[in-house]
Amino acid sequence: MAGGSQQQDGDPITDINVTPLVDVSLVLVIIFMAIAPFAMQSGIKVLESKTKAAVGKVSASENVSVRLTKDGVIAINGKLTPRETLYAAMAEALAASKDHTVTLSADDDNKVGDVVSVLDAAKQAGAVKIAIMTTEKPAKDKEKEG
């Protein structure tokens, strides 16, 4: 007889057919490839700069500086701004800025929602780049944490 093993009528089938397994695996791979781009989460891209990287292309005076205190007081370029006119004041300050960069500094006790609302207003007003500034803690505070 031509190749292969012959089976008797009473013998159990011991060969495994892998074709359905390969078919199902390939279909799953295709489904995962199609769904993968939708599974990516959008968010805020944050780049952390080094402490000694103080030299930049544009001086800080040409940026729009926003200060948010823990009491919810907002100051744009040193001028107190009520929340109701935040968008208009931000758009006016960005129009005078060369590179449309907003630098936000906030107290440690601020709520995340307050900071995000200021960032959102800056983006809607036309900010191209947004920087979040932090203050260096004194050496005594660093020793207490560590």
C-alpha positions, 0 to 999 in steps of 0.5 A: 500500500502507498505510505501511511499506516493502516488502521484496523476497524477496532483500533482507536484513532491516535493521530491528532488533526492540527488543522482546526487548531491552526485555523483557530489560532490564525483567526485569533491573531487576526482579531487581536491585530485588528483590535490592538490599535483601539486598545491604546489609551489616550492621555497626557504625554509627560516628559520629565526634564533633568534638573540641570537642563535649564537652558532652553530656546526661549526664555521663561519671560516669553512663555505664559506663566500660570500660577495656581494656589491651593486656595484656587486663586489663578494668576496669569503672568502675575495678574489675578484672573477669576475662573470665569474669565480664565479662557479669555485671559489665557487666549489673550496671553497666548496671542502675545506669546511667541511660542505659545507655551504655557508654564503651570506651577501649582501648590502640592495641596491642589486637587488634580481636577483644578490643575486639569481644568487649567491645563484644559483651558490652556489647550483650548485657548491655543497652547501648543506646549504645556509645561508643569513646573515643580519646586525643589524641596529643601534638603531637610524635607528630602531627608525626612522622606527618605 
